[in-house]
Amino acid sequence: MRAHVVATKAEHSQDYQAILEDWDLYLPKARTCNTECLGLPKGTRLFEVNVPVFRLQVAEIKGKLRVVSATDLFH
């Protein structure tokens, strides 16, 4: 699919730009867990980002970024 999007230059279309704006795609939001959350200790920094189809929550664990949650973006 990615090759098709690139070949058709879809990322430059007005429809594609509207989707990016409507869904807040690729705009990470950072937050800190005030209590234990997702099995992680209090104070853990989470980064939430919407990508097509999924909302990902990523945390830095032992110096590496790890996906700790992936939910359906449409629900």
C-alpha positions in Angstrom: 0.0 0.0 0.0 2.8 2.4 0.9 4.3 2.0 -2.6 0.9 2.8 -4.2 0.5 5.9 -2.1 4.0 7.1 -3.1 3.6 6.2 -6.8 0.3 8.1 -7.0 1.6 11.0 -5.0 -1.5 10.7 -2.8 0.3 12.4 0.2 0.0 15.7 -1.7 -3.7 15.5 -2.4 -6.2 17.7 -0.5 -8.1 14.5 0.7 -5.0 13.1 2.3 -4.2 16.3 4.0 -7.7 16.5 5.3 -7.4 13.0 6.8 -4.2 13.9 8.5 -5.8 16.9 10.1 -9.1 15.2 11.1 -7.4 12.1 12.6 -4.4 13.9 14.2 -2.1 11.4 12.5 1.5 11.3 13.5 1.2 14.1 16.1 2.6 12.6 19.3 1.3 13.7 22.6 3.3 13.1 25.8 1.9 12.5 29.3 3.2 11.2 32.6 1.5 8.5 34.6 0.4 10.0 37.9 -0.2 6.5 39.2 0.7 3.1 38.0 -0.7 2.7 34.5 -0.6 -0.1 31.9 1.5 -2.0 34.4 4.2 0.6 34.4 5.4 2.5 37.5 4.2 6.0 38.5 6.1 8.7 36.7 6.5 6.8 33.5 6.3 9.0 30.4 3.9 7.8 27.7 3.8 9.0 24.2 0.5 8.6 22.3 0.5 8.7 18.6 -2.3 8.0 16.0 -1.1 6.1 12.9 -3.5 4.8 10.3 -5.8 2.2 12.0 -4.1 2.3 15.4 -3.6 4.6 18.4 -0.2 3.6 19.9 1.1 4.3 23.4 4.8 4.1 23.6 7.0 4.2 26.7 10.8 4.4 27.3 11.7 1.2 29.2 15.3 0.5 30.1 16.5 3.0 27.5 14.4 1.6 24.6 11.0 2.8 23.2 8.4 0.0 23.6 4.8 -0.1 22.4 2.7 -0.7 25.5 -0.7 -0.3 24.0 -2.2 -0.5 20.5 -6.0 0.2 20.1 -8.3 0.5 17.1 -8.4 4.1 16.1 -12.0 3.8 15.0 -13.4 2.8 18.4 
